[in-house]
Amino acid sequence: MKDGRLDGPSVAIVKALQARVGDATPIEVVPWARALRALENDRNVALFSTTRTREQWLKGLGFTNLQSVSSDSVNCRKLLAGRIDVWLTGDIDMNAICHEQGIDPAELEIACVAKRQELYQAFSKATPDGTVRRWQDAFESLVREGSFKAIHRQYGVLAY
């Protein structure tokens, strides 16, 4: 949220896609469980941004010295206070959390890129294939013409 409205690179990308496919549906923020139920049960529902969490990935690799938190924003303060040694997060989240907390992201050192991970927009199972194809085509044109990278640069995403 910025100035009382949804903001960020993922929101900007979805809005650009909406404009290309002619969809004026308002973007809603809902609890994760409700969003997953809608994906399973409703027609023409999209969820963004979704991916496998960093914590799940690390546990899958055998890490056991992890500290679970209710929000990734807690880790920024823990790192600066010396309570954790490493904060594994994405560049989008890092920038957003730092700005929310009044911290200059330059105070943090990026030690390494653990992995590159894509974010996805998931559609409900009952969404017609043609609708999903229109959104996919719109996304591919957004990437092809450079708008995708431009949006990321606008928000200070490091990978672009």
Protein Blocks (a to p, Z undefined) as FASTA:
>chain_A
ZZhiaedjklmmmmmmmmmnopabdcddddfklmmmmmmmmghiacddddddfklmmmmn
opabbccdfbfklmmmmmmnopafbdcddfklmmmmmmmnopafklpccfbdfbacdddd
dddfklcfklmmmmmmmmmmmmmnommmmmmmmnopakZZ
